[in-house]
Amino acid sequence: MDDLGFFELFVGAWLFAGFVAVGATVLERAPRPQVGPRSWSSSSRARARARSSASRLLLEASERSLPAALVQAETAMQLYYEGRMAEACRVVDDIAVFEDPTGVLALHVVNMLVCVDVAAGRYERALARRGPWSLAQDDAILCVNEAEALANLGRWEESLAHVRRALDAEDALARTGAALHGAWVLGARGRAEEARAWFALAREADLPLDFRSEYHFAEAFLCLAEGDPASARRAVLRGDAIAKRASSRRNALFLLGRIDAREGRFEEALARFEAGARHVFRGQGGDGLLAWGDTLASLGRAERAAEAWRLVIKRDPESYAAALARERLG
């Protein structure tokens, strides 16, 4: 587990399935605009940056006086996409619970809050998000997001149990998300055969375009767990070629660093790890930084290794990787 680690996967992906599914309903029931354009300037700016048709659909709906929390959460998601995590956290920190008789809109807002929290390394907060809300029963996508928070805390079996609830969901995106998450967790635990079986349940086409790189990263991670770094490299390069989010590009660097180290190309590995550490996206990533420190330690560079481990604790303090870094530092 320590050698392979577990890094950010689909944070934020799963909410898009719900956007597509309920978009028409949202627009149909939304009242006519009752606020001036100035009141929704943040919505307009977010819409201009939005990358998916589903996201744009909800922003149009927000202009019809849907809860302001919906617009805040969408704005935070866009900031996360751009790697601006501190700003994203400030946006979601003061979101107020709103009345939602069906629970559908509330579910989407909570999903976005959980996504931002996990991306920021606020795993305990992510797990507490659903408490104050009255949510719809169909929460398969939320289960996948919460399972990621559990995994980052090192609560592996809880994470698997939580995500199994989504394996039989009607939503194809939720099913693929659950399968890929399970493959990552099992691979990190050294259970490569089981991980391969979970991975076989996933379909790249089920993912939004912004997240399809993660399918290939999951395959790369699995190949590495199976002891096949050459196949892992090919898979991660396929994912990197189509990566759109800042977090995906950062994660590709960390994963390539692991592959280089496995192949004995240590200087190349260190260069990849350092590039990942310096990347604009600083959320999560504790396990990548931990692997950097471990590689340095294996080369006898104890002082630099300690610096990398301290960086794990600074940037991803709640994570299981930070707990391991503290152990290494004594």
N, C-alpha and C positions, 0 to 999 in steps of 0.2 A: 504493500500500500504506500509506504513512504516513498519508494522509488518512482512509482507511477503518479501518485497524487490524484487530484481531482480539481479541474478548474471550470470557470464559468462556462455555462453551456447555452441555454436557451432563454436566459432571463429576458422577459418582455415579449417573447414570441407568441405565447399561447393566447394572449388577449385578442389577437387578430381574428381568430376563428369566430369568437362571439360577435366582434364588430360586423363581420360579413353577415352572420346569421340574423342579427336583430336590427341591422341598419334600416331596412325598410319599415319595420315596426316603429323604430325611433322617430323616423321622419313623419310617419302617418299620424302619430299621436302628439307630435310636438305642436305647441301653440304658435301663433303668428308672432313675429318679433315685437317685443314691447320695450326694448332698450335701444338707445342710440348706438351708432357704430363705435363711438369712443369707448363705451363700456366693454366692448369686445375686441379692443385693439390687440390684446395678447392672443386672442383666438385667431385673429386675422394673420398675425405674424406666424403663429404656429402652423396655420393652414398653408401658408406660402412655402414652408419648409417640409411639409408632410411628404412622405415617400410612398405611401400606399393608398390605393383608392378607398379602402375601408377606413383608414384613418381620416381621410378627407371627408368621408361621409359623416362621420361623427362630428367633425368640426362644423360642417354645415348645420347639423342638427343643433349644435350648441348655440348657434346664432338665433335659434327659435326659442330661446329662454329655457333650455334645459339647465340642470343644476350647474352652478359655477365650478363645483368640484370636478365635474367631468372635463371642463376646459383646463383647469389647473393640472389635473393628472395627465392629460394628453400633452400639455406643454412640458411637464417634467419628463415624460417619455422621450420627447424630441431632444431635450437637453442631454438625456442619458445617451441617446444614439450618437450625439456629437462628442461624447466623452466629457461633458461638463457636469460632473457628478455633484460637486458642491452646490451648484445652482439648482440642480434637479432636487436635491434634498431640501433646500430652502423652500421650494415651491410646494412640496408635499407635506411639509411639517405642520402647516396650519390648515389643512383641509378639514372642513367640517362635515360631520355625518348629516345626510339629508334623508328626508322621507321618500321612500320608493315602494309603493304598494306591491309591485310585482317582484321587486328584488333584482330585476335584470340589470338596470343601469348601475345599481349599487355594486353588483358583482363585477362589472367591467372596471369601475373605479377602484375597487379593492385589488383586482388583478394588477392594475397599473401601479398602485401603491406598493404592492408586494414586489413587483418587478424592480422598481427603483430602489427599494430597501435592500434587496438581495444584491443588486449591482453595486450598491454602495458598501456592502459588507455588513449591513445592519440586519443580521439574520434573526435575532430574537424579536426585533421589532416587526419584521416581516411575518413571523409566525403569530404575532398578536393582532395583526391588522383586522382579521375578519370579525373579531369579537364584538365590536360595537354596532355592526351592521346587520340588517335583516337581508339575507342573501337568497337568491333563487336556489333551488335544489340542484340544478345542473351545474356543478362546480368542478368538473373534471380538469379543466385547464388550470384552475386555481390550485388543485391538488398537485399538479406537476410543478408549479412555481413554488409551492410550500415545500415540496419534497427536495427541491434544490437547496432551500435554506437549511433543511435538516442535514443534508449531505455536507454542506460547507461547515456545519458544526461538528461533523464527525459522527453523527447519529445515523449510521449507515442502514441498519436494519429497519429503523423507524422510517427512513426515507423510502426504502423499497416497499414497505407495507403501505405507505401513504400513496405512492405512485401506482401501485397495482390497482387502485380504485379507478384509474383512468384507462387501463388497458382495454376494457370492454366498452368504453364510451362510444356513443353514436358518432361523435365528432372525430373525423379522421385526423385532424391536427392534434387533438388531445391524445389519441392512440399512439401516433408517431412520437409525440413528445415524451409520453410515458415510456415507450420502448427504448428510445435513445437515452433517456435519463437512467433507466435501469441498466442499460449496457455500460454506461460510464461508471456507475456505482460498483457493479460486479467486476468490471475490469480493474478498478482501483483496489478491490479486495482480493485480486489474484484469482478470481473465478472466471477465467477466460471462456471456458466452454459454455457456461450459462450466459455470459455476456453476449456471445455470438448468437445464441438462440433469441435473446431479446432484440438484438440489432436486426435480425432477419424479419422482425415484425414491422420495422419502420420503412417508410417510403419517402424518398426525397421530395417527390411531387406534392406531398401533403403540407410542406413547409412554405411559408411566405418567402418571396425572393430574398428578402433581407436576411433570412436565417438559413438558407440552404447550405451555406458554407459549413454550418455546424453539423450537418449530416456527415460530411467528409471528415471533419475533425473527430467526430465520434468513431468513425471507421479507423482513422489513424491511431487513435488512442487504443482501440481494440487490437489492432495489428501489433502495436507495441507490447500490449499485455500478452499477446501470443508469441512474442519473441521474433517478430518479423519487421525490423526497423526499415528495411527497403520498401516494403509495401506501405508502411506507415508514412514514410516520406512522400510517396506518390499521392497518397490520400490527402495529406495536409496541404500539399501544393495545389491539388484540385480545389480544395476549399478556399485557400488563400487567393486563388485566381478570381473567385466570384465574391469574395468578402466585401461587404458594404459598410458594416458598422465598425466604429473605432475599436470596440472591445474584441471583435473577431480578428482584426489585424494584430492586435496585441497578443491574443491567445495563440495565433499561428506562430509568432516568434518564440513564445515559451515552449510550445510543442516541438518546434524544430530544434530548439536547444536540447530537449530531452533526447530526441532522435540522434542528434550529433553526438551527445555524450554516450549513448548506448553503443554507437559505432566506433567509439574511441577517438572521435575528432574533437578533442577537448577545447582547443582554442576557438574553433568555430562555434562550439556549444556556448562557451563563455561570452562570445560576441553576441550571439542570439539572445541569451539571457539578459545581458546588459541593455541591449536595444529594447527588449520588452519592459525592463524596469524603467527606462527613460521615456517610454511611449506616453502620449498624451492621456490615454485612458489609464487611470490609476485605481479603479474600483476592483474589489476582490483580488484575485491573482496571487494570494499568499502562497499557494502550493508551487507556482512557477518560481517565485522568489526563493522558496525553500529549496527547490531543486538546484537553483543557482548556487546557493550556499553549500549544499551538499557536494556539488561538483567541485567547487573551490576547495572544500575540505579534503576531498579525495586526492587532490593534487598537492596537498601539503600547504595550502595558502590559508592558514588558520585565521589570520587577522581579517582578510577580505571576506572569508566565509562568515565570520561573526558579524561583519557589517551587513551582509545580505540577510542573515537571520534576524538581526534587529529591524531591518526594513520590513520583514514579514509582520512583525509585531506592531510596527507603526502603521502600516497600511491596511492590514487585514486582522485587527486584534481579536475579533470574536471567533475566528476560524480555527478549525482543528490544526491547520498548518502553523498558526501562531503558537498553539500549545506545544507542538513538536519543536518549534524554534526555541521556545523557552527551555525545553529539556536539553537541547543541544548547547545552549549557552550556559547551562548549569545554574 
